[in-house]
Amino acid sequence: MTHRRLKKILVSILIGSIILIFNNPFSVAQVDTKAAQNEILVIGTGTIVGGNVAKARKVAISEALVKGVEEYLGRRLGSQAMINNFPRLLQDVIPKAREEIENFHILAEERMKKKYKILVRVKVNDKVMEERLREIGVVLMEGPAIRVLFLVSQLGPRNEKSSYWWQNPETDSALTPVELALHRVFQERGFQPINRLLKIPEGEYSSEMKALDLSDGDAIRWGELFSADVVVRGRCEIIGRDEVSVLLKALHVENSIMIGQDMHSERMGEGAGGMEQIVESIEMAVNNVASRLSPEIMMAIEQPEAKITQLALVLKGVRSFRQYREFKDFLEKSVPGVKSVRQTRVKANSMSVAVEFLGDEEKFLNRVSNHENLPFKADLAKTDEGEILVLIR
């Protein structure tokens, strides 16, 4: 066999293989499956009443479109934004599903006894949905989580003395049931609740700051001491054996203004009044108020606009490289807005560190100096050279 003839045979085999690949049904199926991953596939169901199949089919289509919008919102907003904006989505977005859908295709239908089921591919109009979400004020959490301090008192069922931690801030009083509920509910919504037990800011507290009924100004002062973005103050009252009432008021710490206020009363079942039932009712009341108050808080707090500042830190009094590693881990893991930390210079008892931070140096100093997880006692100050001095005690 000549070299030329062998070459022709190899070329023919290669061409035949390519034709087989492109005509292989399995290859086509794989391509279609990959494309379908970008579509929303949903199943709608309608009940056949009195033999009216056409009406059941119409109901199934409507249900499929609503499901398509719900799936789209879940993908686009994520769980935290869905939780925070759930009432608004239920009232203003999901009921208008047909207006927000660009097109849909019925892929399959099947009658199953008294049920009619339809498989539908739905495509939501991004521009229409974006405009709708903007109109109703749906806010997506970006950047560092909003730090929230709770100043909420709790009054027992038999006109007991109100329990509130800021009366004696130096004592490590346990979190009350209403505080535990507030921490859990707001954390689920993407906020960062401040745990007052980890570190009480040092300093003197005026008698007004220890009063049961705090003024907005005194509540904001507590927020400043804890480096909070928002203070939520209010009260939880357990009325007799059948009702829990929760009143919450949100305050913007930096701007010293009220963001919003809401309240809810939750009835307990007959014969209730046990601790387990009380705690459950407190959580339901807190969750009800938070569902309306949290979107207002997110709209009021301006998130940083991705402006990264290069900060120069000088650590004085460093006793070991391990101490620097602990400080580095603290900055990267516990201080919102810190993007990177790197060592730049080492001297006898000091170390220079470069920090990339989302915000200005004032915000950085405020977040670090009063942070409950600071790995060592230290004084922070700005130097004339434009550096931040961290003097380890």
C-alpha positions, -999 to +999 in steps of 0.1 A: +000+000+000+014+034-011+019+062+014-006+083-007-034+057-005-029+052+033-033+090+038-066+089+018-079+061+040-070+079+072-087+111+060-119+092+051-120+076+086-116+110+102-144+126+082-167+096+089-161+099+126-170+136+126-202+129+108-212+102+132-205+125+162-227+153+149-255+129+139-254+110+172-286+115+191-268+113+224-246+142+215-276+164+205-293+155+238-263+166+258-262+200+240-300+205+246-296+196+282-269+222+287-290+249+270-320+240+291-301+247+323-306+284+316-344+280+315-370+278+343-389+245+340-420+242+362-451+220+365-485+234+369-516+215+382-553+221+377-582+201+392-608+188+368-643+198+381-674+186+364-654+172+335-642+208+325-607+199+312-603+233+295-607+252+328-583+228+346-557+234+319-560+271+323-556+269+360-525+246+355-509+272+332-516+300+357-500+280+385-470+272+364-464+309+356-466+318+393-442+290+401-418+303+374-417+338+389-412+323+424-383+302+411-368+333+393-370+354+424-353+327+445-324+325+420-321+363+416-326+375+452-313+346+473-327+334+506-319+365+527-335+390+503-365+367+499-370+366+537-365+403+542-389+413+514-414+384+516-445+405+523-438+429+495-431+401+470-464+383+479-484+415+475-468+433+446-448+409+425-460+373+425-497+382+418-486+400+386-467+370+372-482+373+337-469+409+333-434+399+343-431+369+319-415+375+285-427+342+271-436+306+280-438+273+261-459+243+270-436+213+266-458+185+278-493+179+292-509+149+309-543+141+324-541+121+356-576+111+368-590+143+383-558+163+378-544+180+347-506+186+347-486+208+324-448+211+320-439+247+310-407+265+302-409+301+315-387+331+306-390+361+329-385+396+315-355+409+334-361+446+327-397+445+338-388+426+369-360+449+377-383+479+374-410+462+396-385+454+423-372+490+423-407+504+425-415+484+457-382+491+473-367+456+473-331+461+485-303+435+480-277+434+508-242+442+495-210+449+513-205+443+550-235+431+571-253+458+590-243+458+627-274+459+650-274+466+687-306+456+706-319+477+736-352+458+742-366+453+777-388+424+788-417+426+813-429+394+829-465+381+830-473+391+865-462+428+864-427+417+874-399+441+873-387+448+838-355+431+827-330+452+807-292+447+805-282+484+802-293+490+838-261+473+850-240+470+818-209+457+837-227+425+849-228+397+824-265+391+826-278+363+803-296+371+771-334+373+777-358+353+755-367+384+735-329+391+729-324+355+718-353+358+694-340+392+680-306+378+674-319+347+656-345+365+635-322+394+624-293+371+617-315+350+594-322+383+575-285+389+569-278+414+597-249+411+622-264+413+657-239+426+683-234+402+712-232+425+743-218+396+764-185+394+745-173+429+754-188+459+772-171+492+761-150+508+788-160+541+802-185+559+823-222+557+816-246+585+826-277+577+847-298+586+816-281+558+797-292+533+824-328+543+824-355+518+814-371+542+789-342+555+769-344+585+748-334+582+711-302+602+719-291+579+747-299+547+726-278+561+698-250+568+723-250+531+732-249+523+695-218+545+691-200+527+720-207+493+704-198+506+668-233+497+657-248+509+624-284+506+638-299+505+673-332+486+678-348+497+710-382+489+725-400+465+748-415+430+750-444+427+773-460+393+784-496+402+792-512+377+816-512+341+803-526+347+768-507+375+749-472+388+740-467+423+727-435+435+710-427+471+701-395+479+682-380+512+670-350+513+647-325+542+649-297+552+624-266+557+645-245+577+621-273+601+611-290+602+645-325+597+630-354+573+634-357+547+606-390+532+615-412+518+642-435+488+644-454+466+669-472+433+670-493+414+696-493+376+694-521+356+711-513+324+729-536+294+729-560+287+757-545+271+787-510+283+776-486+304+796-458+279+800-423+290+793-421+271+760-453+287+747-442+321+759-408+318+740-426+306+709-450+335+710-421+360+715-404+346+684-435+349+663-441+385+674-405+395+668-405+378+634-437+396+624-422+430+633-388+422+617-405+413+584-417+449+580-389+467+598-358+451+582-365+463+546-368+499+560-334+495+578-317+482+547-331+511+526-319+536+552-284+524+556-262+534+527-238+506+518-203+516+508-197+521+471-168+497+466-143+525+474-112+507+488-088+527+510-051+517+514-044+520+552-009+519+567-008+504+602+021+503+626+020+477+654+041+487+684+048+464+713+046+432+692+061+404+712+059+375+687+050+367+651+021+347+664+007+379+679+008+394+644-009+363+629-037+366+655-042+403+646-042+395+609-068+368+613-089+391+635-089+418+608-097+394+579-124+374+597-140+398+622-138+433+608-164+440+581-148+458+550-113+444+554-102+430+520-066+422+526-038+424+552-001+421+545+031+427+564+054+453+548+082+459+573+096+445+606+117+464+632+129+455+667+095+458+685+072+471+657+057+459+625+043+478+595+011+464+580-008+474+548-046+470+549-071+473+521-104+485+536-138+492+521-144+527+537-123+555+552-098+553+582-124+568+606-147+539+600-118+514+603-107+529+636-143+529+649-148+492+640-115+480+654-111+499+686-145+488+701-146+453+686-154+426+711-129+401+694-098+423+694-071+397+703-052+420+727-056+453+746-044+482+725-047+519+719-054+531+683-046+566+670-037+584+638-002+598+635+010+630+618+025+608+591-009+595+581-005+561+596-026+543+622-007+534+653-017+503+672+000+504+705-002+470+722-005+473+760 
